[in-house]
Amino acid sequence: MFAKTLSATLAGIDAIPVEVEVHITPNADVPATMIVGLPDTAVKESRERVRSAIASCGFPFPQGATLINLAPADLRKEGAISDLSIALCILAASGIVDPARLEGFLFAGELALDGSIRPVKGVLPVALMARTKKEIRSLVVPARNVREAAVAADALNVYPVNSLRDVFAVLSGETAPLPRENGISFSEPDWSGLPDFSEVKGQTGAKRALEIAAAGGHNVLLSGPPGSGKSMLAKRMPGILPPMTVEETLETSRIHSILGLLGPDKPILKTRPFRSPHHTISDAGLLGGGSNPQPGEISLAHNGVLFLDELPEFKRNVLEVLRQPLENGNVTVSRASGSFLFPARFILMAAMNPCPCGHLGDTRHRCRCRSLQIQQYRARLSGPLLDRIDLHIEVPALSDMELTAAPAGETSAEIRARVIRARKIQEERYRASGITCNAQMGPSHLIKYCPLDRTLQGLLRHSIVEFGFSARAYDKILRVARTIADLAGEENISRDHVFEAIGYRALDRRV
């Protein structure tokens, strides 16, 4: 007595099809149920969940020896996503369900003891995988996950179910699939729920710098005394970034789906993510990890913003793991079971005080830090990490007039319109280059798209000597100058653009 069907498991950010096979030996000497195929503890425990769920629905659990195989056998299976497939295979091998009816279906769902079906993580990547497989024609998922699965509604029949008995109605043809018009809509994001730049008092220079960062995809470090508005500015960054493309939306949402961060009311992300981990986070929490590696905070911030407040308070080893992702836009996590590549292309926004007490340069408060203390505080940030941050912005304390006056700045919508225009210029420029914004330019792109006349070359050589800029800082200045020119709608980089870009290397200019 044999039956098989399809389920899935997660490996990194990808869903892998899993073939569930059940063989029942009725007259075995030792009745037992065994699961093979590298199951983890949650998968092994599915034996008891499935047994109780089948009994609660009024069906007999088969007597004898039941062997459940999850193929491919060399891939570790985690979680309860295969509960539903295992239960249906057992019922099919017992003769209660026609095995032929399982063909063309992929089932995903966790079974409760009463036979109801609970939501599971990773339904979005499962749906994206299923739509690429010719042998899969229908997808059965928990009702609370159906909005994630709806992304495949144009290619597959998607069925939401609440219980094991609902699945019988699907297999018998009594239940219709999700209507095609109920598929996922990739409409314009709703910006109304995001904090607005018009709420920020003063800080005109910092606002200008963040506009440049959004337009070119540049990393930013905000330095200023407590209460100057650093966190307030950072939280408004997603509101001035351009909307995500369909590909970016699916890629970013897939990462959040794997960690169970999506829900019925938010099946996909329509605005760019903003992640702000606490400074006590571990390197595995930031980078990703685990026995079966899962994405960390930098991958959750993919295509969005990663904000690190109180940057010097983070552990040194945690900050240093950022260096490779900031260069490559991805992170590789290696374990004995294999290597996993997680996307991690984000805008890094960081904030710090200018000194341990925070009042260096604040005209209203006296700084009590000694020079050695200030040096040690700044030394917590390595030179290679600072080199990878394009814009170093000083955020001064607000004056009495600014503090008591009503906010009178531009709205996020006005700034975003200029950012989108600059991004469109970059998209056209790099259409055949494999990149999307100025921050991603490599050495060959800098030569081609950032030519300088002799006067500007002399100006930059003088700056390198005077301020000790590194080669990487030099490249960052060129990229920022290119973005400033794009915001101005100018084809060539001018002297003013270079001067402004040099002005945004505040920490390099401290001698």
KACOR-V975421 format. One line per field, one symbol per residue. burial: + if it has 16 or more other ideal C-beta (glycine too) atoms within 10 Angstrom, else -. A space follows every 50 residues. Layout:
# KACOR-V975421
burial = ???
This chain:
# KACOR-V975421
burial = +-++++++++++++++++-+++-++-------+-+-+++--++--++-++ ++++-++-+-++--++++++-----+++++++++++++++++++--+-+- ++--++++++++--+++++++++++++++++----+-+++++++++++++ +++-+++++++-++-+++-++-----++----++----+-+--++++--+ +++--++++++++++++++++++++--+++++++++++++++++---+++ ++++++++---+----+++++++++-+---+-+--++++--+++++++++ +++++++++-++-+---++-++--++----+-+------+-+++++++++ ++++++++++-+----+-+----+--++--+---++++++++++++++-- -+------++-+--++-+++-++-++--++----+++++++---++--++ -+---+--++--+-----+---+-+++++++++++++-----++--++-+ +++++-++---
